[in-house]
């Protein structure tokens, strides 16, 4: 502050040369400065030449600084799963590679910003943890400690070790006893009650570990959850029998957070034919029933993914042609690699894609040894064979990871639980998959399909599509006035 009106107390930062002289600030010597800058430039250029020109001699330690993956497949797999690989949504040009470089050489802060410009990764598995809680803990979530080693294939330490960024919690309930359900599926079977309990268990477990899990209802929720370091948790219903033959029930499941419904499990239902197990079962409707087509229309309107695992081939073909939204197989492998009805045949895989007369979709590969290879042969390599085959026929943008952990008793060698995903990624990396393709496999492809289904739902709703009111025509209880005394 001046006391005499003169401007003699200017900030040294803003001061003139004259003022600097008055403060006796030493002047830098231009020669010294030139030498320092010259040396730094030479050092920088030499370092760049050494790193780029002689990278092979430095091993994996410098790979991240070059925006490259380690040569060791396992380290490369960990890097891919660790650094939120980006999905090829706008080509593999320079911009995309620059984004990858930033992601790969930086921490998570970049990725939150980049999520708004790109798509992200989640290892896209479906797990049957809720059914384990039902069978082993009587649905008492307070007795479940996911922070410690659980009896099945899934717990938090192993999810973290496996670099899992999100998964579908399968709210599965088995097919009813056919004698109770009856041939018209009209017998009371408690499947809706039990499904509600499974949804309850899933949501309570998600809420029990708020630092680990985040309920995800949209593809954006998934991205935000991953950006926050959490495991995005989606809900799926594994079988139309869990709907009690009612499309209204589908709407209420959607309200509770369910985002995929498998059209059938191992039994037929009022909507569609199942493929059964092995050797399969005799079809009932010849694919979808009329009510089944209406179910798909309502799933499209709501934004619930149509899941074709467990369905008959005819059901799958008809659903693909009827659905306006992309479809999924939440846990199915390739029939050409291992011939069981639960796997997807090539002629159906050829219907999937993004070209003309194709439907977008993703086949999330099942790890159940029974569906992967002959007895005793299932391994990381044979699972990779299924992935490779589906990629070959439908394209690498149409494969994902389904696993079915906690829903299967046996496991392939090398894929014993959710902590082992890096081994599979390493195997595919060894087989020539690049980081972009692997990012798609581990979650990007599923996210694209989710976004596609959300887009269709948005368009249908904006166009004024009304809810589907069709009822199962064999139901005797609705549309009839009953007077009960
Ligand atoms: Zn299943």
Boltz pocket constraint, residues with backbone or C-beta under 6 A from the ligand:
constraints:
  - pocket:
      binder: B
      contacts: [[A, 238], [A, 309], [A, 310], [A, 331], [A, 407]]
      max_distance: 6.0
